[in-house]
């Protein structure tokens, strides 16, 4: 992630570009009132959430093939946060928001390689070979529910044990600029595994901390000796930048230390000792140091990252062909521009050096020192950033300019500009800086938020707030002498405004999955794929899509989805006209807009003159006025889902069905406003109605399910939906054997419920014991069990997102933190064929009500006694004779031939 090759470049020049920071020791015995350690302010650190998740899963060495060890993951997260806060950190976790459109090619490449291709390789490999630890490490995938487990664990810690020292943030869009901007306001570091953090910069930003270069130190008071724990295997350098030579004996000792502590950011177990002194040291890289070493201004680091290659300029894979046409460069955005700038034999570090020298040379030629500039410098004058980018692209291109087609170079410059702008961090307004001491976040902590909806933006400039405002009418300008309505009055008149505020608050608290807003911002959906059988239909289509159809309909009715694309015939019309005619059409559209506003204003005046306006000065909410004038589209809105199709990632369009149509299928009536008779969106319904709607959409509105506790609801809903869905698919194709084999058995459903409600699946220290990890490693991987985990994970993710849209989180929590995939596989793989533990009776009865015939019944193996009894009961066949007539009496093939001859 980040700039291609920059992480390796930083490690190769670690002694020059970095500095080491060590936090002081803080123990309970030293923290006495009045001491210097007690009065020391905490060190603020902003942590990249996704980098943290990947690092924890890697360092904890959690098995992924079983579908996720979420209790151990939650325990490891809690252990790391406790240790970081103990050494004096104040933590701010930042997670990415909806995916930006410019990053779609990179997302497609990563998902195809890490999930689709790795899954194909897993199922095409023998069971013996794929059980090899090396094979599992090379084909590792992130379990699909890891994000929700991490966020839920951090939110619980922030509200409980670490209130005031731990904060959770979800970025409006891309998380990297958000994290650096937040770090600048807090004078904090940023910890992660993304080299973009050494390119981004803001005032007050302290620098970038690689998570894999953190080193734990534990010192016991009784011996005065420390133990170093780290997974960083980079060699140490002396002050001169040379690597010291070590003898074979010292290497053995050094290896022994690392073997003891191969858990990276996870603190050592010795830190839990009462006489242990824990400290942490880490490496810091700053943008100013890197820019000084490369001899370019700090402000040009984003341009350097775009020219070298980042997540927004395409894949770093050089195996593909270079872009050949302007369309590939500008429209597809999948072409690797770096193939046009660098020769294939250049390493990534050499590419960075070449771009830095090119930029430095252009600036030296344009703004060189001297009394009078040279006459030839007039050809390389740099008057703007666009001139600099154009000159840099021209200097880096390997092919001569006369070999490029018309507009091809401009397309390359356009791509570089867009990739550079992704690093832009807007500065807060002066008015926002004056108010930062009086605002708090949604959790009530004094963090100096710029506004009550965003810590970095005012509402008018917040990307999240603007994306939720599609159905909210613009505020009307009051005439002189009219009173301005209060915020409460304006909110109470518009249900879409209330939903916007509720969604924003839930989003900031971590109770709203940010990728639910992908359909709102870009009309796309990126379900989290995982290991599944590539020869079968993708579970995100067969199981997740029916649930997401409800999610799309609710979002469209609550905050609005993007309008469908225009018909193709309208796009073909401009090709037949001249440029002047295009300008005339635009001018006609501009002339029509004021008339439309005037008609709407006159209509509002006519309605305000009626008798209803004379009663207590009441007016219908703005939503009723905007709904009457809003344009209607005959075509349904479209959401493009990126899911697996065979052995590739494909984009499939899903038509968004109107919410009244879906409610009518459930025999539900839309709730209307008591005064205006306008339909109220479901997120504003009472909680009991929203809960009932959730059960009804999943076909589980029955007494046994509705009476369950909140922490048991989602698990039962997931089991019931998967069992019912697989049963319906089998009924649709009774002759297809694969559909019949997809059905769940009662034993499999009870095994999943046992994992959810068992006490040993909780987030306790016992769940992360080495003995349990050794036992889980011996569990056999059965392909059917892998498919069952993929199905239930897809259902849990989709149902959880649906509950977020209905604002039922955290009232109805997710059960993912109690699910251990290895335990599920072990229960199903028992030799006896029966479960050693049973789930709660009420949960099982809830999964059984109304679905008695939906579970599959596997054929039972008969004992020898039953076989003998059946054999004796069957009539014996007559013995075959040698003659043709005897053969005919047997009724076999020879009997048919005999009959034919006769």
C-alpha positions in Angstrom: 0.0 0.0 0.0 1.1 3.5 -0.6 3.9 4.7 -2.9 5.4 1.8 -4.8 8.8 0.9 -3.4 8.9 3.7 -0.8 8.7 1.3 2.2 11.8 -0.5 0.9 13.5 2.8 0.2 13.0 3.9 3.7 14.4 0.7 5.2 17.4 0.9 3.0 18.2 4.4 4.2 16.9 3.8 7.7 19.9 5.2 9.5 19.7 8.5 7.6 15.9 9.1 7.3 14.7 7.9 10.7 15.0 8.6 14.4 14.1 6.4 17.4 11.7 7.4 20.1 11.4 5.6 23.4 8.5 6.1 25.7 9.4 6.3 29.5 8.7 3.4 31.8 5.5 3.7 33.7 4.6 1.1 36.4 2.2 1.1 39.3 5.1 1.4 41.8 6.6 4.5 40.1 3.3 6.3 39.6 3.3 8.2 42.9 1.5 11.5 43.4 3.8 14.4 42.7 6.4 12.6 40.7 7.5 13.7 37.2 6.2 10.5 35.5 2.8 11.0 36.9 2.5 14.6 35.6 3.8 13.8 32.1 1.3 14.3 29.3 0.5 11.3 27.1 1.9 11.0 23.6 -0.9 11.2 21.0 -0.7 8.6 18.3 -3.2 8.2 15.4 -3.4 4.5 14.3 -4.4 3.5 10.8 -7.2 1.0 11.5 -6.8 -1.3 8.6 -3.0 -1.5 9.0 -3.6 -2.3 12.7 -6.0 -5.2 11.8 -3.6 -6.8 9.3 -0.6 -6.4 11.7 -2.5 -8.0 14.6 -3.7 -11.0 12.6 -0.2 -11.5 11.3 1.6 -11.1 14.6 -0.9 -13.2 16.6 -0.4 -16.0 14.0 -4.2 -16.6 13.9 -5.3 -19.4 11.6 -7.4 -17.9 8.8 -8.5 -21.0 6.9 -11.3 -21.9 9.3 -13.1 -18.6 8.8 -11.6 -16.4 11.5 -10.6 -16.8 15.2 -12.5 -13.7 16.4 -12.3 -14.3 20.1 -8.5 -14.5 19.9 -8.4 -11.4 17.7 -10.5 -9.4 20.1 -8.3 -10.5 23.0 -5.1 -9.6 21.1 -6.5 -6.1 20.3 -7.4 -5.5 23.9 -4.0 -6.7 25.0 -2.2 -4.3 22.6 -4.3 -1.3 23.5 -3.8 -1.9 27.3 0.0 -2.0 26.8 0.1 1.1 24.6 -1.9 3.1 27.0 0.2 1.8 29.9 3.4 3.2 28.4 1.8 6.6 28.0 -0.1 6.8 24.6 -3.3 8.4 23.8 -4.8 6.5 20.9 -6.9 7.6 18.0 -7.9 4.8 15.6 -8.9 6.0 12.1 -10.7 3.6 9.6 -11.3 4.2 6.0 -14.6 5.5 4.7 -16.3 4.6 1.4 -14.0 3.7 -1.4 -13.1 6.6 -3.8 -13.8 6.0 -7.5 -10.2 6.6 -8.4 -9.2 3.6 -6.4 -11.5 1.0 -8.1 -8.8 -0.4 -10.4 -6.4 -1.0 -7.5 -9.3 -2.6 -5.5 -10.2 -4.9 -8.3 -6.5 -6.0 -8.7 -6.1 -6.7 -5.0 -9.3 -8.6 -4.5 -8.7 -10.7 -7.6 -5.2 -11.6 -6.5 -5.7 -12.0 -2.7 -9.1 -13.6 -2.7 -10.3 -15.0 -6.0 -6.9 -16.4 -7.2 -5.8 -17.6 -3.8 -9.2 -19.3 -3.3 -8.8 -21.0 -6.7 -5.3 -22.1 -5.8 -6.5 -23.5 -2.4 -9.3 -25.7 -3.9 -7.0 -26.9 -6.8 -4.4 -28.1 -4.4 -4.4 -31.5 -2.7 -5.5 -31.7 1.0 -2.0 -32.7 2.0 -0.2 -29.9 0.3 -2.6 -27.1 1.4 -2.3 -28.1 5.0 1.4 -27.0 4.8 2.0 -23.9 7.0 4.0 -22.3 4.2 1.1 -22.7 1.7 -1.4 -21.3 4.2 0.9 -18.3 4.8 1.3 -17.6 1.1 -2.4 -17.8 0.4 -3.6 -16.0 3.5 -6.8 -14.1 3.5 -8.3 -11.7 6.0 -11.4 -13.2 7.6 -14.5 -11.2 6.5 -15.8 -10.1 9.9 -12.4 -8.8 11.2 -13.3 -5.2 10.7 -16.5 -5.4 12.7 -14.8 -7.3 15.5 -12.0 -4.8 15.7 -14.3 -1.7 15.8 -16.7 -3.3 18.3 -13.8 -4.2 20.6 -12.3 -0.7 20.4 -15.6 1.0 20.9 -16.3 -1.0 24.1 -12.8 -0.2 25.4 -13.2 3.5 24.6 -16.6 3.6 26.5 -15.3 1.6 29.4 -11.8 1.0 30.7 -10.0 3.5 28.6 -12.5 6.3 28.4 -10.7 9.5 27.4 -7.5 7.8 26.3 -8.9 5.8 23.4 -11.0 7.3 20.5 -12.4 5.7 17.3 -12.8 7.7 14.1 -14.2 6.7 10.7 -12.9 8.9 7.8 -15.2 10.6 5.4 -13.5 9.0 2.4 -9.9 7.8 2.2 -8.4 7.3 5.7 -4.8 8.4 5.1 -5.3 12.1 4.5 -7.9 12.1 7.4 -5.4 10.5 9.8 -2.6 13.0 8.9 -5.0 16.0 9.2 -6.2 14.7 12.6 -2.6 14.1 13.7 -1.7 17.7 12.7 -4.5 19.0 14.9 -3.4 16.8 17.8 0.4 17.2 17.4 0.5 13.4 17.1 2.3 10.6 15.3 0.6 8.3 12.8 1.2 4.5 13.1 0.5 2.2 10.3 1.9 0.1 7.4 1.4 2.6 4.5 4.2 4.6 3.0 1.7 7.4 2.1 2.1 8.6 5.7 5.6 9.8 4.9 4.3 11.7 1.9 1.3 13.4 3.4 2.0 16.3 5.6 0.2 18.9 7.7 1.2 21.5 10.3 1.7 19.8 13.7 2.2 16.3 12.2 5.0 14.6 14.1 5.9 11.7 11.7 5.1 8.2 10.6 5.6 5.1 12.8 5.8 1.8 11.0 4.0 -0.8 13.1 6.5 -3.5 12.2 9.3 -1.5 13.7 8.0 -1.2 17.2 10.1 -2.9 19.9 8.9 -3.9 23.3 11.2 -3.9 26.3 10.5 -5.6 29.6 12.7 -5.1 32.6 12.3 -6.9 35.9 13.2 -4.9 39.1 15.0 -7.9 40.6 17.7 -8.3 38.0 17.9 -5.0 36.1 18.1 -6.8 32.8 15.6 -6.2 29.9 14.2 -8.4 27.2 13.5 -7.1 23.8 10.5 -8.2 21.9 10.0 -7.4 18.2 9.3 -9.0 14.9 11.5 -6.4 13.1 14.4 -8.4 11.6 16.1 -5.3 10.0 19.8 -5.2 10.8 21.1 -2.6 13.3 23.4 0.1 12.1 26.0 2.1 13.9 26.4 5.9 13.8 28.3 5.8 10.6 25.6 3.9 8.8 27.5 0.6 8.7 26.2 -2.8 9.7 28.3 -4.3 12.5 29.7 -7.8 11.9 28.4 -10.4 14.3 30.0 -13.7 15.1 28.2 -17.0 14.9 27.7 -17.1 18.7 26.1 -13.7 18.8 23.8 -14.6 15.9 22.6 -17.6 17.8 21.8 -15.5 20.8 20.1 -12.9 18.7 18.0 -15.6 17.0 17.0 -17.0 20.3 15.7 -13.7 21.5 13.5 -13.2 18.4 12.2 -16.7 18.6 10.9 -15.9 22.1 9.1 -12.8 20.9 7.9 -13.4 17.4 4.6 -11.6 18.1 5.5 -8.1 16.9 3.3 -5.3 18.3 1.7 -7.8 20.7 3.3 -7.2 24.1 5.2 -10.1 25.7 3.5 -12.3 28.3 6.2 -11.3 30.9 4.6 -7.7 30.9 1.8 -9.1 33.0 4.1 -9.8 35.8 3.6 -7.4 38.8 7.4 -6.6 38.9 7.7 -6.0 35.2 8.7 -2.6 33.8 7.3 -2.1 30.3 8.6 0.3 27.7 8.2 0.8 24.0 10.6 2.2 21.3 9.7 2.9 17.7 11.1 4.4 14.6 9.8 7.7 13.2 10.1 9.0 9.6 9.1 12.6 8.8 8.2 14.1 5.4 10.7 16.9 5.9 13.6 14.5 6.4 12.7 12.5 3.3 12.2 15.7 1.2 15.5 17.1 2.4 17.3 13.9 1.5 15.7 13.8 -2.0 16.5 17.5 -2.5 13.0 18.5 -3.3 10.4 20.7 -1.4 8.1 18.9 1.0 5.1 20.1 -1.0 6.3 18.0 -4.0 6.3 14.7 -2.2 2.7 14.0 -3.4 3.7 14.6 -7.0 6.7 12.3 -6.5 4.3 9.6 -5.2 2.0 10.0 -8.2 4.9 9.8 -10.7 6.5 6.8 -9.0 3.1 5.1 -8.6 0.6 4.8 -5.9 -2.9 3.2 -5.2 -4.5 5.8 -7.6 -2.3 5.3 -10.7 -3.0 1.6 -11.2 -1.3 -1.7 -10.2 2.4 -1.9 -9.6 2.6 -5.2 -11.5 4.9 -4.8 -14.5 3.7 -8.0 -16.2 0.9 -6.2 -18.1 1.3 -4.3 -21.3 1.8 -0.5 -21.2 -1.1 1.7 -22.2 -1.4 1.9 -26.0 -4.3 4.4 -26.5 -5.7 7.5 -25.0 -8.8 5.6 -24.0 -6.8 3.1 -21.9 -5.1 6.0 -20.1 -8.1 8.2 -19.5 -11.2 6.1 -19.4 -10.2 2.7 -18.1 -7.7 3.9 -15.5 -6.2 0.5 -15.4 -3.2 1.1 -17.5 0.1 1.1 -15.7 1.6 4.6 -16.3 4.9 3.6 -14.8 5.7 1.5 -17.8 5.8 4.8 -19.8 8.3 6.4 -17.3 10.7 3.7 -16.3 12.7 0.9 -17.9 11.9 -2.5 -16.6 15.4 -3.2 -15.2 15.1 -0.3 -12.8 14.4 -1.2 -9.2 11.7 0.6 -7.2 14.4 2.5 -5.3 16.1 3.6 -8.5 12.7 4.9 -9.8 12.3 7.1 -6.7 15.8 8.5 -7.2 15.1 9.2 -10.9 11.9 11.0 -10.3 13.5 13.1 -7.4 16.4 14.1 -9.6 14.0 15.0 -12.5 11.9 17.3 -10.3 15.0 18.8 -8.7 16.5 19.4 -12.1 13.3 21.1 -13.4 13.1 23.4 -10.4 16.8 24.2 -10.6 16.5 25.1 -14.3 13.4 27.3 -13.7 14.4 28.9 -10.4 18.2 28.6 -10.5 20.4 30.9 -8.4 22.3 33.7 -10.1 22.2 37.3 -10.9 20.4 36.9 -14.2 18.7 33.9 -15.6 20.0 32.2 -18.7 18.2 32.9 -22.0 17.5 29.2 -22.5 15.5 29.0 -19.2 12.6 30.7 -20.9 11.7 27.4 -22.5 11.4 25.8 -19.0 9.6 28.5 -17.1 7.3 27.1 -14.4 4.4 29.4 -13.7 2.1 26.9 -12.0 1.8 23.4 -10.6 0.3 22.2 -13.9 3.4 23.5 -15.7 5.6 21.5 -13.3 3.6 18.3 -13.8 3.7 18.7 -17.6 7.4 19.3 -17.6 8.0 16.3 -15.3 5.9 14.0 -17.5 7.7 15.2 -20.6 11.1 14.6 -19.0 10.2 11.1 -17.7 8.5 9.7 -20.8 10.7 7.1 -22.5 9.2 7.4 -25.9 9.6 10.5 -28.0 6.6 12.9 -28.0 6.1 12.6 -31.7 5.2 8.9 -31.2 2.2 9.8 -29.0 -1.3 10.2 -30.4 -3.2 13.4 -30.1 -4.4 14.0 -26.5 -2.4 11.0 -25.2 0.1 13.1 -23.2 -2.7 15.3 -21.9 -4.4 12.1 -20.6 -1.3 11.0 -18.8 -1.0 14.5 -17.2 -4.6 14.2 -16.1 -4.1 10.9 -14.4 -1.0 12.3 -12.6 -3.0 15.3 -11.4 -5.8 13.2 -10.1 -3.4 10.9 -8.2 -1.6 13.9 -6.8 -4.8 15.6 -5.6 -5.6 12.6 -3.4 -2.9 13.7 -1.0 -4.5 17.2 -0.6 -5.4 18.0 3.0 -7.6 21.1 3.2 -6.9 23.6 6.0 -9.6 24.4 8.5 -11.2 27.7 8.4 -10.3 30.4 10.8 -13.8 30.4 12.3 -13.5 26.6 12.9 -10.1 27.1 14.7 -11.7 29.6 17.0 -14.4 27.2 18.0 -12.3 24.1 18.5 -12.1 24.5 22.2 -15.9 24.6 22.7 -17.0 21.6 20.6 -16.9 17.9 21.6 -17.2 14.7 19.7 -20.3 12.6 19.6 -19.0 10.5 22.5 -18.7 13.6 24.7 -14.9 13.8 24.7 -13.2 17.2 24.5 -11.3 16.7 21.2 -11.7 20.2 19.7 -14.0 19.2 16.8 -14.4 21.7 14.0 -18.1 21.1 13.9 -20.7 18.9 15.6 -20.7 16.5 12.6 -17.0 16.2 11.8 -13.7 16.7 13.6 -12.1 18.3 10.5 -14.7 20.0 8.5 -17.6 22.4 8.8 -20.9 20.8 7.7 -20.9 22.6 4.3 -17.5 21.1 3.5 -17.8 17.6 5.1 -17.9 14.9 2.4 -19.9 12.6 4.6 -22.5 15.2 5.5 -22.9 16.2 1.8 -23.3 12.6 0.6 -26.2 12.2 3.1 -28.0 15.4 1.9 -29.3 14.2 -1.4 -32.9 14.3 -0.3 -32.6 17.2 2.1 -33.8 20.4 0.4 -31.4 23.4 0.5 -32.0 25.9 3.2 -34.2 28.8 2.1 -32.9 32.3 2.4 -35.0 34.4 4.7 -36.2 37.8 3.6 -35.3 40.9 5.7 -37.5 41.1 8.7 -38.3 37.4 8.8 -37.1 35.4 11.8 -34.7 32.5 11.2 -36.1 29.2 12.3 -34.1 27.4 15.0 -32.2 24.2 14.3 -34.8 22.1 16.2 -37.7 23.6 14.1 -35.9 22.9 10.8 -35.0 19.4 11.7 -38.4 18.5 13.0 -40.0 19.5 9.7 -37.9 17.3 7.5 -37.5 13.5 8.2 -34.6 13.2 5.8 -32.7 15.8 7.8 -33.3 13.8 10.9 -32.0 10.7 9.2 -28.9 12.6 8.0 -28.1 13.6 11.6 -28.8 10.1 13.0 -26.6 8.4 10.4 -23.8 10.9 10.9 -23.9 10.3 14.7 -23.9 6.6 14.2 -21.1 6.8 11.6 -18.9 8.8 14.0 -19.5 6.4 16.9 -18.5 3.4 14.9 -22.0 2.0 14.8 -22.4 2.3 11.0 -20.4 0.3 8.5 -18.8 2.9 6.2 -19.1 0.7 3.2 -22.9 0.9 3.5 -22.4 4.3 1.9 -20.7 3.0 -1.2 -24.0 2.8 -3.0 -24.8 6.3 -1.9 -21.6 7.9 -3.1 -20.6 5.8 -6.1 -23.5 3.5 -6.7 -21.3 0.5 -6.1 -21.0 -2.3 -3.5 -17.9 -4.3 -2.5 -18.9 -7.3 -0.4 -16.0 -8.8 1.6 -15.1 -12.0 -0.2 -13.5 -15.0 1.5 -12.5 -18.6 0.9 -15.2 -20.5 -1.0 -15.6 -23.2 -3.6 -14.8 -21.6 -7.0 -16.9 -24.2 -8.8 -20.1 -23.0 -7.0 -22.1 -19.8 -7.2 -20.6 -17.0 -5.1 -22.3 -16.8 -1.7 -22.4 -13.0 -1.9 -24.9 -13.5 -4.8 -26.9 -16.5 -3.6 -27.1 -15.4 0.1 -25.9 -11.8 0.5 -27.7 -10.2 -2.4 -31.4 -10.8 -1.3 -30.5 -9.1 2.0 -28.7 -6.2 0.4 -31.7 -5.5 -1.9 -33.5 -4.4 1.3 -30.5 -2.3 2.3 -30.5 -0.5 -1.1 -34.2 0.1 -0.9 -34.0 1.5 2.6 -31.0 3.8 1.7 -32.9 5.1 -1.4 -35.9 5.9 0.7 -33.9 7.5 3.5 -31.1 9.4 2.0 -31.3 8.7 -1.7 -29.1 6.8 -4.2 -27.5 8.3 -7.3 -29.7 8.7 -10.3 -29.5 6.1 -13.0 -27.2 6.8 -16.0 -28.7 8.5 -19.0 -29.9 6.5 -21.9 -27.4 5.7 -24.6 -29.3 7.5 -27.3 -28.7 10.8 -25.5 -25.0 10.2 -25.4 -24.9 9.5 -29.2 -26.6 12.7 -30.1 -23.6 15.1 -29.5 -21.4 13.1 -31.8 -23.5 14.2 -34.8 -23.5 17.9 -33.9 -20.8 20.5 -34.0 -19.1 22.1 -31.0 -21.2 25.3 -31.4 -24.4 23.3 -31.1 -23.2 21.7 -27.9 -22.6 25.2 -26.4 -26.1 26.2 -27.5 -27.6 23.2 -25.7 -25.9 24.1 -22.5 -27.0 27.7 -22.7 -30.6 26.6 -23.2 -30.3 24.4 -20.1 -29.0 27.3 -18.1 -31.9 29.4 -19.3 -34.4 26.8 -18.2 -33.1 26.5 -14.6 -34.3 29.9 -13.4 -37.8 29.2 -14.9 -38.0 25.9 -13.0 -37.1 27.7 -9.8 -39.7 30.4 -10.5 -42.4 27.8 -11.1 -41.6 26.0 -7.9 -41.7 29.3 -6.0 -45.0 30.2 -7.5 -46.4 26.8 -6.6 -45.2 27.3 -3.0 -46.9 30.7 -2.9 -50.1 29.3 -4.2 -50.1 26.6 -1.5 -49.2 29.0 1.2 -52.3 31.2 0.3 -54.6 28.3 1.1 -56.7 27.9 4.2 -54.3 25.4 5.8 -51.6 28.1 6.1 -53.9 30.3 8.1 -54.1 27.7 10.9 -51.4 28.5 13.4 -48.9 29.4 10.6 -48.3 25.7 9.9 -46.5 24.7 6.7 -45.9 21.2 5.3 -42.3 20.0 5.7 -39.8 20.9 3.0 -39.7 17.2 1.9 -43.3 17.4 0.7 -42.5 20.4 -1.4 -39.3 18.9 -2.9 -41.0 15.6 -3.6 -43.6 17.3 -5.8 -41.0 19.1 -7.9 -38.3 16.4 -7.9 -37.7 14.8 -11.2 -38.9 11.3 -11.6 -36.9 8.6 -13.4 -38.7 5.9 -15.3 -35.6 3.7 -15.1 -34.8 2.0 -11.7 -31.7 3.0 -9.9 -28.7 0.7 -10.3 -26.1 -0.5 -7.8 -23.1 -2.3 -9.3 -21.9 -5.1 -7.1 -18.3 -6.4 -7.4 -18.4 -10.1 -6.6 -16.8 -13.3 -7.8 -18.0 -14.8 -11.0 -16.2 -18.1 -11.6 -12.5 -17.4 -11.4 -12.6 -13.6 -11.8 -14.1 -10.5 -10.1 -17.0 -9.2 -12.1 -19.3 -6.1 -11.9 -23.0 -7.1 -11.8 -25.7 -4.5 -11.9 -28.6 -4.8 -9.4 -31.8 -2.9 -9.9 -33.0 -1.1 -6.7 -36.6 -2.0 -6.0 -38.9 0.7 -4.5 -39.4 0.3 -0.8 -43.2 0.3 -1.0 -43.1 -2.6 -3.4 -41.0 -4.6 -0.9 -43.2 -3.7 2.0 -46.3 -4.8 0.0 -44.8 -8.2 -0.5 -44.7 -8.5 3.4 -48.3 -7.1 3.6 -46.9 -4.1 5.4 -48.3 -0.6 5.1 -46.0 2.4 4.9 -46.1 4.5 8.1 -47.4 8.0 7.3 -46.8 11.3 9.1 -49.8 12.1 11.3 -50.0 15.7 10.1 -48.8 15.7 6.5 -49.6 12.1 5.5 -46.1 11.8 4.0 -44.4 8.3 4.3 -41.9 8.2 7.1 -38.7 6.4 6.3 -38.2 3.2 8.3 -35.1 4.4 10.2 -37.4 6.9 12.0 -39.9 4.2 13.1 -40.1 3.2 16.7 -37.5 0.7 17.8 -40.0 -2.2 18.2 -41.3 -1.6 14.6 -37.8 -1.5 13.2 -36.9 -4.7 15.0 -40.0 -6.3 13.7 -39.2 -5.1 10.2 -35.7 -6.7 10.5 -37.3 -10.0 11.4 -39.9 -9.8 8.7 -37.4 -9.0 5.9 -35.5 -12.2 6.8 -38.6 -14.4 7.0 -38.2 -14.8 10.8 -41.1 -12.8 12.3 -42.1 -15.5 14.7 -42.6 -15.5 18.5 -39.6 -17.7 19.3 -37.2 -15.3 17.5 -38.8 -12.0 18.6 -38.5 -13.2 22.3 -34.8 -13.8 22.1 -32.3 -11.5 23.9 -30.7 -8.9 21.8 -27.3 -10.6 21.8 -28.8 -13.8 20.3 -30.9 -12.3 17.6 -28.4 -11.9 14.7 -26.9 -15.4 15.1 -30.4 -17.0 14.9 -31.4 -14.7 12.0 -28.3 -15.7 10.0 -28.9 -19.5 10.6 -32.5 -19.2 9.7 -31.9 -17.2 6.5 -29.2 -19.5 5.2 -31.2 -22.7 5.9 -34.3 -21.2 4.3 -32.4 -19.9 1.3 -30.6 -23.2 0.6 -33.9 -25.0 1.0 -35.6 -22.7 -1.5 -32.8 -23.1 -4.0 -33.1 -26.9 -3.7 -36.8 -26.7 -4.4 -36.3 -24.5 -7.4 -34.0 -27.2 -9.0 -35.0 -30.5 -7.6 -33.1 -32.4 -10.2 -29.8 -30.6 -9.5 -27.8 -32.7 -7.1 -25.5 -29.8 -6.1 -28.5 -27.7 -4.9 -29.6 -30.6 -2.8 -26.2 -31.0 -1.2 -26.1 -27.3 -0.3 -28.8 -27.7 2.3 -27.8 -27.5 6.0 -28.4 -30.3 8.4 -29.6 -29.8 12.0 -26.2 -30.9 13.3 -24.4 -28.2 11.3 -26.8 -25.5 12.5 -26.5 -26.6 16.1 -22.7 -26.6 15.8 -22.7 -22.9 14.8 -25.1 -22.0 17.6 -22.9 -23.8 20.1 -19.9 -21.7 19.0 -21.9 -18.5 19.5 -23.4 -19.3 22.9 -20.5 -21.3 24.4 -18.6 -19.7 27.2 -15.2 -20.8 25.8 -15.8 -18.7 22.7 -15.8 -15.4 24.6 -13.2 -12.7 24.6 -11.2 -14.1 27.5 -7.6 -14.8 28.0 -8.2 -18.5 27.8 -9.3 -18.2 24.2 -5.8 -17.1 23.2 -3.9 -19.8 25.0 -1.1 -21.6 23.1 -2.8 -25.0 23.9 -5.9 -24.0 22.1 -4.0 -22.7 19.1 -2.1 -26.0 18.8 -5.4 -27.9 19.0 -7.0 -25.7 16.3 -4.0 -26.3 14.1 -4.7 -30.1 14.1 -8.3 -29.6 12.9 -8.8 -31.0 9.4 -10.0 -28.7 6.7 -13.1 -30.1 5.0 -14.4 -28.4 1.9 -18.0 -28.6 2.9 -17.2 -27.0 6.2 -15.3 -24.2 4.4 -18.4 -23.5 2.3 -20.7 -23.5 5.4 -18.5 -20.8 7.0 -18.5 -18.7 3.8 -22.3 -18.9 3.7 -22.9 -17.9 7.3 -20.2 -15.2 7.1 -21.9 -13.6 4.1 -25.3 -13.7 5.9 -23.9 -12.2 9.1 -22.2 -9.3 7.2 -25.3 -8.5 5.1 -27.7 -8.8 8.1 -25.4 -6.6 10.2 -25.4 -3.9 7.6 -29.2 -4.1 7.3 -29.4 -3.5 11.1 -27.1 -0.5 10.8 -29.3 1.0 8.2 -32.3 0.5 10.5 -30.3 2.2 13.4 -30.5 -1.0 15.5 -26.8 -0.9 16.4 -25.6 -1.3 19.2 -29.0 -2.4 20.5 -28.7 -5.6 18.6 -25.0 -6.4 18.7 -23.1 -8.6 16.3 -22.2 -12.2 17.5 -18.9 -12.3 15.5 -16.7 -11.8 18.5 -17.9 -15.1 19.9 -17.4 -17.2 16.8 -14.2 -19.3 16.4 -13.9 -21.0 13.0 -11.6 -23.7 14.3 -14.1 -24.7 17.0 -16.8 -24.9 14.4 -14.7 -27.2 12.2 -13.8 -29.3 15.2 -17.4 -29.8 16.2 -18.4 -30.8 12.7 -15.4 -33.1 12.3 -15.9 -35.2 15.4 -15.6 -39.0 14.7 -18.7 -39.8 16.5 -20.9 -37.6 14.3 -22.6 -36.1 17.3 -21.9 -32.8 19.0 -20.0 -32.9 22.3 -21.9 -29.7 23.4 -25.3 -28.4 22.7 -26.6 -24.9 22.1 -29.1 -23.1 24.2 -32.5 -24.7 23.8 -34.3 -21.4 23.1 -31.9 -20.6 20.3 -32.3 -24.0 18.7 -36.1 -23.8 19.0 -36.0 -20.4 17.4 -34.0 -21.8 14.5 -36.4 -24.8 14.2 -39.8 -23.0 14.2 -41.3 -23.0 10.8 -38.2 -24.6 9.2 -38.7 -28.2 10.3 -38.7 -29.5 6.7 -35.9 -27.1 5.5 -33.1 -29.0 7.1 -31.5 -31.8 5.1 -31.4 -35.4 6.3 -28.2 -37.1 5.6 -28.4 -40.9 4.9 -27.5 -42.9 7.9 -25.0 -45.7 7.7 -26.6 -49.1 8.3 -25.0 -51.5 10.7 -24.2 -55.1 9.7 -27.2 -56.4 11.6 -29.5 -54.1 9.6 -27.9 -55.1 6.3 -28.4 -58.8 7.1 -32.0 -58.2 8.1 -32.7 -56.3 4.9 -31.0 -58.9 2.8 -33.1 -61.7 4.3 -36.3 -59.8 3.7 -35.6 -59.2 0.0 -36.8 -62.0 -2.4 -34.1 -63.9 -4.0 -33.6 -63.6 -7.8 -33.8 -66.8 -9.8 -30.5 -68.4 -10.8 -29.3 -67.8 -14.3 -29.3 -70.6 -16.8 -27.0 -71.2 -19.7 -29.8 -71.3 -22.3 -31.3 -68.4 -24.1 -34.7 -69.1 -22.6 -33.2 -69.0 -19.1 -31.5 -65.8 -20.0 -34.8 -64.3 -21.1 -36.4 -65.2 -17.8 -33.8 -63.2 -15.9 -35.0 -60.0 -17.6 -31.5 -58.9 -18.4 -29.9 -57.7 -21.6 -29.4 -61.2 -22.9 -33.1 -61.8 -22.2 -34.0 -58.9 -24.5 -31.9 -60.4 -27.3 -33.5 -63.7 -26.9 -36.9 -62.2 -27.1 -35.9 -60.4 -30.3 -34.6 -63.6 -31.9 -37.8 -65.4 -31.0 
